[in-house]
Amino acid sequence: MTRIKRGYIARKRRKKTLAFASGSRGAHSKLFRTADQQRIRALVSAHRDRGKRKRDLRRLWITRINAAARNNGVSYNKFLRYLYKRQLLSNRRILAQIAVLDKNCFSTILNKIIE
């Protein structure tokens, strides 16, 4: 029986995995099996932390809006209630940017809403 020479597919897959794990330390960047496990773990962590980053940013925006609203004598809860009552639904990211960058504009918005 003649010898069958294998193709380059497996080598290509291994090189791709090792290139992905090239920033790791020790065997995690040199040996295929450990590099493959490292790649899986890295992708799982990246997937999990994308959702966590969204949660953390939302918490930060709420904290900034709350601080700016309290400087004007209103809590975050009451501020949002006034917004919903007036049907001026703006997202928290924009409100937080206004609260941080332009305090006068934020206080003007708050005063107009309360009236």
C-alpha positions in Angstrom: 0.0 0.0 0.0 1.3 3.4 -0.9 2.1 6.0 1.6 -0.4 8.8 1.9 1.0 12.2 2.7 -1.2 14.2 5.0 -2.2 17.7 4.1 -1.3 20.9 5.8 -4.7 21.4 7.4 -3.8 20.1 10.9 -0.6 22.2 10.9 -2.5 25.3 9.9 -5.0 24.8 12.7 -2.2 24.3 15.3 -0.3 27.3 14.0 -3.4 29.4 14.3 -4.0 28.3 17.9 -0.3 28.9 18.9 -0.5 32.4 17.2 -3.6 33.2 19.3 -1.8 32.1 22.5 1.5 33.8 21.7 1.1 36.4 24.4 0.8 33.8 27.2 3.6 32.6 29.4 5.6 29.4 29.4 4.0 26.3 28.0 0.8 28.1 27.3 2.4 29.7 24.3 4.6 26.8 23.2 2.7 23.5 23.5 -0.4 23.0 21.5 -2.6 21.2 24.0 -2.0 23.8 26.8 -2.2 26.6 24.2 -5.6 25.3 23.0 -6.9 25.2 26.6 -5.6 28.7 27.1 -7.4 29.9 24.0 -10.7 28.4 25.1 -10.3 29.9 28.5 -9.5 33.3 27.0 -12.5 33.3 24.7 -14.8 32.3 27.6 -13.5 35.1 29.7 -13.8 37.6 26.9 -17.5 36.6 26.3 -18.3 36.8 30.0 -16.5 40.1 30.5 -18.3 41.8 27.6 -21.5 41.6 29.6 -19.8 42.6 32.8 -18.4 45.7 31.1 -21.9 46.8 30.1 -23.1 46.3 33.7 -20.2 48.2 35.1 -20.6 51.2 32.7 -24.3 51.4 33.5 -23.5 51.5 37.2 -21.0 54.3 36.6 -23.5 56.3 34.6 -26.1 56.0 37.3 -23.6 57.0 40.0 -22.6 60.1 38.0 -26.2 61.1 37.3 -27.1 60.6 41.0 -24.2 62.8 42.1 -25.1 65.6 39.7 -28.8 65.4 40.7 -28.0 65.5 44.4 -25.9 68.6 43.9 -29.1 70.2 42.6 -31.2 68.8 45.6 -32.9 65.9 43.9 -32.2 62.2 44.2 -31.6 59.9 41.1 -34.9 58.2 41.7 -36.9 61.4 41.7 -34.9 62.7 38.7 -35.8 59.7 36.7 -39.4 59.8 37.8 -39.7 63.4 36.5 -38.1 62.3 33.2 -40.6 59.5 32.7 -43.5 61.8 33.8 -42.5 64.3 31.1 -41.8 61.5 28.6 -38.3 62.8 28.0 -36.6 59.5 27.9 -32.9 60.0 27.2 -30.4 57.3 27.8 -28.2 57.2 30.9 -24.9 57.5 29.0 -25.8 60.9 27.5 -27.2 62.1 30.8 -24.0 61.1 32.5 -21.9 62.9 29.9 -23.9 66.0 30.3 -23.6 65.7 34.1 -19.8 65.4 34.0 -19.0 67.8 31.1 -21.6 70.6 31.5 -23.0 71.0 35.0 -24.9 74.1 34.1 -26.7 72.4 31.3 -27.6 69.5 33.6 -29.0 71.8 36.2 -31.0 73.6 33.6 -32.5 70.4 32.3 -33.3 69.4 35.9 -35.0 72.7 36.6 -37.1 72.6 33.4 -38.2 69.0 34.2 -39.2 69.8 37.8 -41.3 72.8 36.8 
